[in-house]
Amino acid sequence: MVRANALEDNFVLYKTVDGIRSALDIVGRKGGYGVAVPVPANTWHSLRIEFKAARFGASFNGKQLFEVEDSRSPMPEW
């Protein structure tokens, strides 16, 4: 799940397992909570996740902000 939060001005990618949500670590950085980015309120935004195997790229309004890697995430069968 991805979220752009206008109240906190951040963009975060989460994983939910057994009903428990946790932020995923950004590739090249341990810890933290997504990235700080201005998220104007009361306007539409584009959120996008692209994935290849265990790596997920997170984009906000057409700009890739970061990647995460989670080999434990089940990949859908296409």
ABEGO torsion letter per residue (X at the ends): XBBBBAAAGBBBBBBBBGGBBBBBBBBGBBEEBEBBBBBBBGBBBBBBBBBBEABBBBBBGGBBABBBBBAABBBBBX
